[in-house]
């Protein structure tokens, strides 16, 4: 499963022409395509929700890079260690979060 490539942006309410409720929709979109509408009251929380969703492609990319770097550093530092410790738990959490984001 793949997602729509970024960058995504969060666009403010009031510009979509949905009628009386137009002020309740934050749009998450690419340059060419609307990804999602965040239905919320036009407040700071709605804006924050839309901006968080809009950063999803960047967050996923950063998480993948962090995972690779964490694994590489751990293997360099502890080449024969297969123990379950706080670092390996963080790596497992990152791997699980990436899988969840990718629907795998």
N, C-alpha and C positions, 0 to 999 in steps of 0.2 A: 504494500500500500504506500502510495506517495502523496504528499501534500502539494498544494499550489505553491510554487516557488515564491520567495520574498523578493524584494521587500514588501511588507504590508504596512499600511498606515491606518490610523484611527481618525475618522472624519466626524466632525461635530454634527449634532442634530439640526434640523430645520432646513435642510437643503434637498430633500429627496422627493417631495411631492406626494407623501402618503396621506395627506389630508390633515384632519384635526389632531392626530396623534404624532405628527411629524417631529415634534420636539422631544419625542421619547426614543428616537432611534439614533444610536451611534453606529456608523458603518465601519467595518474593517474591510479594506480592499487593497488590491494591487493597482497598478496604473491602469489596467484594462478590465479588471473583473472585481465584482463585489464578492467577498468571502463570507461575510456574516453581518447580520444586524444585531446589535446589542440593544435589547428593549429594556429601558430603564428610565427613571426620572432623570431629567437633564441636570445632574448634579456632579460633584467631584467623584463620587463612587462610580457612576456610569462611565465617566471619562476614563477613570483608572482601569475599569474592567476592559473597556475597548482597547486601551493602550497595551494592557497586558496581553490580550489576545493578538494584537498586531505584532507584538515582539516574538510570538511563538516560533517562527522560522529561525530567528537569530538565537533564541534560547536553546533550541534543539541543536543547532550547529555548534554553539559554545559547549553544550553538554557533551556532545560527541568528541570534540577536541579535548576537553578536560578528561574524559574517560581514557582516551588514548594516552594522554600525558601521565595520568595517575598510574595506569598499568605499567607504562614504561619505567617511570621512576621507581615504583615499588619493585619491579623485577630487577632493576639495576642494584637497588639497595639490599634486597633480600632475595637473591636468585633461587634459593632452595626452600624458602618459607612458603608453606601451604596452609598456615594456621588461619584460624578465624579470629580476626582482631578488628579494631575500630576502622583501620584503613581499608581492609578488605570488605567490611560491611558498607562503607561509603561507596566503594567501587561497585559492589553488588546493587546498591540502591540506585546509583547512576545508570547502570545497565538496565535495571528493571524500569526506570522512568523513561529511558529512551524507547524501550520495547512498548511501553504503554502509549507513548506519543505516536509511535509508528503503527500501532494496532497489531503488533505481532506477539 
